[in-house]
Amino acid sequence: MTRLTLHPDRLFPAEPATRLIARRLYDQVKGLPIISPHGHTDPAWFAQNQPFENPAALLIQPDHYVFRMLYSQGVRLEDLGIPRRDGGAVETDPRAIWRRFAERYHLFRGTPSRMWHDWVYAKVFGLTHRLSAETADHHYDVIDEALKTDAFRPRALFERYNIELLATTEGPLDDLKHHAAIQASGWSGRVITTYRPDPVIGPDHPRFLANLQRFGELTGEDTATWQGYLAAHRNRRAFFRDHGATATDHGHPTAATFDLSTGEAEALYARVRSGAHTAEEGERFRGAMLVEMARMSLDDGMVLQIHPGVHRSHNAPLLADFGTDKGADIPVATDYVTALKPLLNRYGSEPGLSIIVFTLDETSYSRELAPLAGHYPALRLGPPWWFHDSPEGMRRFREQTTETAGFYNTVGFNDDTRAFLSIPARHDVARRMDCAWLAQLVVEHRLDEDEAHEVARALTYDLVKAAYRL
């Protein structure tokens, strides 16, 4: 069996003098509280505080990073226990699922998933040997036994890893009962929601028209009219704020925005409500709603997050069999300069507005996003996202954005995960990579070390609190 070792200098520069500076910077920030302002963990975990069911349910089944790699190598999702939409047979033995994963753990060599999992095995569960077919059962038994104890319930883990705040993401029709239960429980952990209205903004959503009807019923507003529809959004935004929300989130196919007159917006809304709209009109409606969401943010103070540029559920047969979020989302080229101009021309200079833009198109960093964020007061750059929340992605982000946007037009780190224990693992990677980058600036005499210490803290803690108004 091969020993599992987490080298204390992992991700730090190889050059000795630079590595020493990175160590000093990291020592200052490694113990700072974790703020996770955008993610997709289940609020029921913290409301109910029940033990995680088993190792597969904790570490494999919530994680589409794991699915996609195994699926690419011929593992059926049924064999990982992922439910089929038709209720068909899937693997129900969690140990069998774990063994399939362990036998193929070598597939994750060089990936961020490997780093995150190794961190969890070593730091959370105290395992000392690398996961493999040979050690699969031992790992399973150690993790399974730990999960049966109170020390590994969700709230205890939240507190152990010094999570100051965690934001989940819910749709506009969600009753937020789990967030209400957390608030009523007296527990000191801060778990808040985020308003993601895509199901009532995207006309191509399969239940868009039914969702509009339910939207009206929940809010008591007449969503058959444009003004009633906007009032329904204001109503739900207030409801989400009552449950802790400080931000909205929008996962549109593109970053397109449109600044329409009231008459144009009313006519367009009538078209999408009729179900007879074109694809171009659907895009126009989504883009117009980003401008409306910015207008509402000026009134209620909520941060506007835009996560565009993904061809979601690219694998149509997999979508039909298993639904969304199964590892088949693929990045696409995304325009920002032209797409965001209507929004930024209207609201980009508003001091009371915070717009955070993310990208999966790294070619836009230095060409578009950094220059935009380096100019418009309302605009900030979200961190490397999704496919790029890796050491390489983090390095590319700093290399391509710092020269134009600096550090203070970025917003710290978002883990954006469904896998709870990857949160501290991911934040540790981000802290190490930022310290490595800052150390390089110091040895090149581009930054004094005292300034690097200030920036390291800002990137770890201060900027995220400011950007998300926490």
N, C-alpha and C positions, 0 to 999 in steps of 0.2 A: 504494500500500500504506500502511496506517495503522500508525504506530509503536505498539509495545507498551510502555507505561510503567507502572511500579509506583510510585505516588506515595509518598514517604517518610512522609507523614502520613495515609495511608489508614486509615480507621476511627477516627481521632482526632476529638475535638470541633472544630467550626468556630470556636468562640469562641477568640480568640488566647491569652488567659491560661490557659484550661483546657487548650488544646492543648499549651502549653509544659510544663505539669505532666505531661500524659500522655507527652510525649516523654521527660522525665526518668525517669519510672517505667519506661517500656519499655526505655530504654537499659540499665537495671540488669538486666532479666530476659531480654532477647532472646537472650543467649548461654548461658543456663543449659541443662544437658543436658535432652533430651527423655526423659520417662518415659511409655511407652504401655502402661498396665496392662490394657487390654481391647481386643481387636481380632480380626480374622479374616484376617490375611495368612497366606501359605502357608509353613510352616516349611521345606518343601523348598527354597525359595529360598536360605535361609541354610545349610542342611545341604550342599547340592550346589554352591552358589555359581556356578552357570552363568549365562552372559549372558542377560538378558531377550531373548525371541525377536525382537520387533519392536515398533514404537510402538503398534500396535493392541492387542497382547497385554499391554503394560505399562499403558496409560492408558485403554483403552476396555473391553475384555472382562472385566476383574475388577470393574467399577464399576457397580453397579445404579442409582446416581444418574444415570449417563449413559444407561443403557438406558431408564429410565422416561420421561425427557423425550423422547427420540427416538421411543419407541414411542407416546407420546401424540400425536405429530405424524405418525403413519402409517408410521414406519420399521419394517419387519419385523425380528424378532430374527435370522432367518436371514441377513438382509443385513448383520448385524454379526458374523457368524461364530459365533454362539452355538449350541452343539451341540443338536440335537434328540434327544429320548429314543428315538425310533424309528430313529435313524441316518440320517434323511433329509438331502437335499442342503442345504448352507449355503455361504455365501460363504467361500472359502479364500484369497483374495488380500488380504493385510493392507493394501496400499496402497489398494485399492478401499474397504475398510472405513474407513480413515482419511479418504479423500475425502468419503465420505457424512457422516461426523462434522463435518469442517471446513466443508462446505457449509451445515451447519445450526448452526454454532457460535453464531450470533446468538440461537438459542432459549434459550441459557443466560444471557442478559443479566439482571443483577440477582440471580442465584442464587449460593449459595456455591460451587457447582461451577465457575462461571466464575472466581471469585477463586482457587480452588485450582489450576485449570489454568493460568491466567495466571502464577501464582507459579512453577509447575513449568517452564513454557516459558522464563521470563525468568531465574530463579535457578539452575535445574538445567542447562538446555541453552543458556543465553546467547542465546536468540532475541530479536530486536529489533523484529519486526513482528507484528501481531495475526494470529491464526489465522483463515483464511477460505478460500473456494474458490480464491482467487488464490494464497495462500501455502501451500496444503495440501502440495504436493509438496516445497517447500523445507523446511517443518517436518519432514516425514517423513524426508527425506534426512539432515538434521542430527541428528535424534534417533536414527535407525537407525545412522548411522555412530558416534555416541557409544556406543551400546549394545554395539558390537563391541569396545570397549576395556575393559581391566581396571578402569579408574577408575569404570566404571558397573556393575560386578558388584554383586550384593546386599550383600555384606559391606562393600565399599568405600563404598557409599552410606550404609549404616548408620553407618559411622564418620564419614563426611564431615558428616553432619547431627547428629552428637553425640547419638546415641540411646544412652542409658544402659541402658535396658531396654525390651524389647518382649514383650508377652504375646500369644500366639495362643490359639485356642479349639478344643479337640478333644472328640469324643464319648467315651462310656465304653468303647466297643469298640475304640478306636483303639490301635494298637500303639506309637505315639509313636516310631517308628523314626527320624524326622527329628530329633526332639529328642535322641535318644540319639546320633545322628551328630554333632550340633552339640557336645554335651558331650564327645564323644571326640576332636573335631578339634583341640583346643588353641587354637581361636580365642577371643579375649577378649570378643567380643560376647555380651551376655546376652539370650538368647531363651528364654522360658519358656512353659509351657503353662497352660491353664485347664481345669478339669474341668466339662464341660457334660453332665449326665446325662439330658437331656430324652428321648432315644430309649428309655430304660428306665424313665422316670417318667411319661411321657404315654401313657395307655392308648389314645388315639386315633391314636398313631403307626402308620402302615400296617404296620410290621414289629415291633410291640411284643412279641408273644408269641415270635417268633423271636429278637428281641433278648434277651429274658429268658433264653432257653435258652443263647445264646452268652455272655451275662453270667456264667452259672453255670460254663460250660466254662472261661472265661478265669481265673476266680478260684478254681475248685475248691470253690465253695460251692453248697449246695442251694437254688437260687432258687425251688423249688416251695414253700418255706416262708417265712413272714414274717421269721423270725430269720435264715435263710440269705440272704435277699434283702438285708437290712440289712448282714450281714457282707460280702456281695459289694461293696456300696458302700464300706465301710471299706477293703476290700482295694484297690479301684481308686483311691480317694482317696490311699492311701499310695503306690501306683505313680505317680500323677501328681505327688505331692510329690517323689518321687525324681527327677523330670524338671523340677523347678523350680517347680511350681505353688504359688501362695500363695492361690488363690481358686477358688471354684466359681461357676457362672453358670447362671441358670434363666430361660428364655424362655417363661414360662407365659402363657396367654391372659388371665388375671386375676391379681390380687395375693392371691387368697383363700388363707387358711391355716386349718388345723383341728388342734386339739390333742386327739388321740384316745387312749383307753386302749389297752393292749396287745391286749385282746380285740377292741375295735372295729377296730383296725388290721389284725389278723389276718383278721377276717371280710371286711373291705373288700378286702384284697389277694387273698383267694380269689376274690372276685367279679370283679376286673379280670383275674385270670389265667384265669378261665373264658371270657372274651370276651363274657359276657352282661351286662355292667354297663351302667347307664344313663349318659347324659351327665352327670347330676348326680353320680353316683358317681365318674365319671372326674375331675370337678372336685374332688371331696372328696379323692380319692387324691392328686392333685397337691398340693393344699394341705396335706395331712397330711405329705407328703414334705418340704415346705419346713421344717416344724417339726423333722422328723428330721434334715434337713441342718444346721439350726442346732445341734441337740444334738451332732452329730458335729463341728461346727466348734469347739465348746467343748473337745472332746477333742484335736483335731489343729491348731487355730489357723488354719484356712483361712477366708478372708473369704467371706461369703455375698452374692452379687450377685443381684438380682431385676430382670429386664427384662420387665415385663408390659404388657398393653394393646395388642396388635397382632392384627388379623385377618390372619393370614398367608395368602399366595397367594389373595387375593380373586378374582383372574381365573382361574376354573376351567379354561377352555380352554388358557390359557397354561401353567398348572401341568401339564396333561396332556401338552402338547407339549414343554415345556422343563424341568420340574421346579421346585424351590423357588429362592428368592432371585433372582428376575428382575424386581424392581421393583414387584411387585403387592401388597406388604404395606401395609395401611392402618391408621392409628391408630383406636382406639375409646375411648370414655369409660371411665374406670377409677376404681373406689372403692378407697381406701386405709385410711380410718379404721376402717371395720367389717372390711374384709378382713384387715388386719394385726393386729387386736386379739388373736386367740388366740396368734399368734407373739410379739408384744411383751409380752403379759401373762405369758407363760412365760419369755421370755429377754431382753426388751428392756432390762432393767436390769443385765444381766451385764457386768461390766467387761472380761471376756476375749473378748467377741464383737464382731465388726464386721459389720454388715448395711448394704449399700449398695443403695438403691432408686432406680430410674430411672422416668421417665414419658414418655409421648408425649401425655398429656392435660395441657396447660398450665393448664387451669382448676383443677387440683388443687394447684398450687404454694403459693399463699397460703392456700387454704382447708384443705388437709389435710397435705401433705408437710412444709412448713416448720414448722408447729406440732408435728407428730410428731417431726421431727428435733431441734427445739428443746427437746424434753422427754426422750426416751428416750436413755440413754447409749450404747446399742449401735447406734443408727440414724444413718446419714449419707445425705445427698442426693447421688446421682450427678449429673453435669453435664448440660446440655442434650444430648439424645440424638437421633440419627438425623435426623428431619425438622427438628429444631430446633437442630442444631449449626451455626447460621448467626449472623451478627452480630446480627440482630434477635432470634433465639432466646436468644442469650447475654445480651443486654440485658434481655429480659423475665425471664429466670431471676434475675438479680441484683436487679431491681426488686421481684420478688414474693417472694423468699425471704430476703433479707438482714435485713429488719426483724424477722423472727421467729426464723430459724435462725442469723443472723450468717454470717460467713465460715467459721468453724472447725468447723461441722457439715456442711460440703461437702468434696469430695474432689479438688479440682483438675479437670483436663481429661482426658477419654478421647476418642481419635479414632475408635475403633470402626469401622475401615475395612478393606476388602479391597484397596484400591489403595495400594501401598507409598509412592509418592512424594507422596501427599496427606497423609502423616503430618506431615512438617515444615511443609507449607502450612497444615494445620488448626491445628497448635499455634501458629503465628505469628498466625493470626486470633484465637485464644483469648487470647493474651497481650496483643494490642493492645486487644481489647474489655475485658478486665479492667482494664487501665491507664486506658482512657477512663472507665470507671465510677468508678474510684478517684479520678481527677482531678476528676470532678464533685463527689464528696464533699468533697474538699479545698477547692475554691473556694466551696462552700457552708458552709465552716467546721464541717463535721460530722466531719472527720477531719484531724489534722495531717499534714503531708507526710511526716514521718519515720515515722509509723505506716503511711501508705499504701505506703511502700517495703517495710516489713515484710510487709504483707498481699500485695503484688504477688509477692514471693518465695514466700510460703506458697502462694498460689493456683497458681503456676507449678510449684513443685518440692516443697516440704516436705509439704504436705497429702497428696499422692498417695502419697508414700513411707510416711507414717504409716498412711494408711487401708488400703493394700494390704500392709502389713508387709513392705516390701522392704528 
